Amino acid sequence: MPWTACLVKFNPIIGYFVTENSKFPLWCLKQIQKRLATQPSVPNPTPAPQKKDFMTRFLDAAKTSQPPGYNIPQVLNWLLVNTMAGADTTAFVLTAILYYLLRSPSKKAILLQELDAANLSYPVSWQQSQHLPYLSACIKEGLRLHPPIGMGLERVVPPAGLAMPDGYVLPAGTHVSMNPWIVNRQPAVFGERVDDFIPERWMKGKGEEEAEYKRRVGRMKRADLVFGGGVRACTGKYVSFLEMYKVLPTLLGVFEVGLVDEGEWETVNRWVVRQEGVRCWLRRRGKG
Ligand code: HEM
């Protein structure tokens, strides 16, 4: 409902009462200050090799800007994007995949068997994780069932209008959007039991012809709006994949994980769909 923006987002009175928005920038600013405090005041001509994280790279990139020195607002901007767009989104998907796996012992057993047979080194590398088909299917199924962004992101119909499959043409300027929570539960695209966690739907079925499998998976992939679509699609998609493909096999390969509570989780949609009531215990595997 775009008109609600006039009531909330663009309403100057609301701004007097809302202080939440400043939490993220302040937290990010503190991280920059902490990191800068660790930098030597005189550059070391032979610095010890160090692993570069996002912050190191942002500071390096901002150093070359004009005027010379660190462009702190720019670093703050990049950090904010990373933390606001990238942290909770990925965490919610990981939580969902874990939750579904822990509630489906047979699926968890298949994944553990795959991990154990792969003779992995820990932490699992990106390269190793690319040879784990069941892991990949679990991640795709988790993203399908629990897209972190639970609202349609709007686009505006261009001057030529937008022809719908039934021939109706939406006029220029119309706001359109599709919510991945709805799209991802269409049986015509995703097959049977769309509310259930079934990683196998992403894999080749027993006796399924290769061509049919490709057509079926292609249909699901084309409907994928979890990371948005078009020119404004998520720029962090592959950072998120990198995290998920490494964290999940490492966590489940090293630890035995279980749910503390037997009850169902609660999900709350506040633009991002977060979960409540998912508490886990961990124990090193093979330690009894
Ligand atoms: C599972 C994890 C993630 C999901 C589901 C997700 C989803 C999305 C979606 C739906 C959009 C809007 C796309 C559109 O309007 O069509 C978006 C935009 C964006 N995301 Fe993500 N995201 C994730 C992780 C990340 C990460 C890890 C980062 C950064 C490290 C990131 C950075 C961004 C940025 C910068 C944009 C704005 C792109 C633009 O407007 O040009 N996201 N994301």
Boltz pocket constraint, residues with backbone or C-beta under 6 A from the ligand:
constraints:
  - pocket:
      binder: B
      contacts: [[A, 81], [A, 82], [A, 85], [A, 86], [A, 87], [A, 89], [A, 90], [A, 93], [A, 147], [A, 148], [A, 149], [A, 153], [A, 225], [A, 226], [A, 227], [A, 228], [A, 229], [A, 230], [A, 231], [A, 232], [A, 233], [A, 234], [A, 235], [A, 236], [A, 237], [A, 239], [A, 240]]
      max_distance: 6.0
